[in-house]
Amino acid sequence: MSERRRTVPTELAALALGVEKATIRKWASQGKLTRYGTPGRAEYDLDELMAIARRRSPPE
C-alpha cells in the first residue's frame, strides 16, 4: 500500500515555518515548495515543510 501524503493549508504551512502566507505562495510559484490541492485551496506536504524547517534552523 502506498503512503498517503499528509498536507496542510497555506495558513498552517506558514505557521509551521514561521513565515507569512505570501512567502509560502511565493516559494510555491518559484518551485521551492510543491503545491497540492485544488485551484481554490492550496495544500502543502508536511514532510516537505519539515525538511525546509530543518534546513532553515541554525545548527546547535
N, C-alpha and C positions, 0 to 999 in steps of 0.2 A: 504494500500500500504506500502511495506517495504521501509525503508530509504536507500538511495543509499550511499555506502561508498565513502568518498572523499579521494583520495590518491594523493601523490606527489612522484616524482622520488627521488632517493638516494641523489642527489646533493641538492635539496630543503629541504629534511629532515635534512641533515647535517647543512645547513644554519640556519634552524629554531631552532635547538638545540645548535648551536654554537660549533659543533664538526666536526671532519674530516669525509669524506665519509667512510673511513676504519672503523671508530668507529661504524657507522650505520650498516655496513655489519657485523661487529663482534657481535654487540648486537643481530642482527637477527639470526646469527648462534648459539648464546648462548640461544636463546629463550626469550630474554628480550624485543624483538620487533618483531611484526608479519610482515613477508614479503609477499606481494601480487605481482601480475603481472605475467609476463611470464619469462621463463628461461633467456632471454636476456635483460629483462627490469624489474628491481625491482621497486616496488611501496610500499609506507608506508602510513598507515591510519593517517589522520590529527588529529583526536580526540585522538588517542593513542599517537601521538607525543606531543600534548599539555598536556596530562596527565603526560608524562615523564618530560616535561619542568617545570610543576608546582612542581613536586617532587624535581627537581634539584635546583630550585631557593631558595635562603635563605629567611627565614621569615622576614617580615618587622617589 
